[in-house]
Amino acid sequence: MDHWILADSVGYAAPPQIRELVTAPLAQVPADRLTVQIHDGRGMGLAALLPLLELGVRTIDTSLAGSGGHPAMPGTHGGGMCTEDAVQLLELAGVRTGIDLTRLIDAANWPAEEVGSPGKGFVRHTGPVPAPGRPGRPLAFTW
């Protein structure tokens, strides 16, 4: 087998489980021939991304606005890890993605605007982390 695809299909795996999931296959296949699909059923998706980077995995399936689901998760609000959140985390971690985050957020907002699909994620709702040349939106808090 020359390419492996692994998945945390229900989105429960914390970083130690993700590390365990991919360590054995990496003994059999190079990291550039391994794809890992991360779901975010319990808010662990972004945390799961970091050990993958440390292990050299660079092909990671995500989903726009956290869309999708899995047959193993009937009746849940699970979906893939939000592409826009993953891109922001990667960029903040020093990984150049070449993706325009503002345009990606616009694309992630389109299903919500056009068909009422709620969509998930953080960066869609709060805006990107402020950076030079990219001002952030101030957050408003109410109690």
Secondary structure by P-SEA (a helix, b strand, c coil): ccbbbbccccccccaaaaaaacaaaaaccccccbbbbbbccccaaaaaaaaaaaacccccccccccccccccccccccccccaaaaaaaaaaaccccccaaaaaaaaaaccccccccccccccccccccccccccccbbbbcc
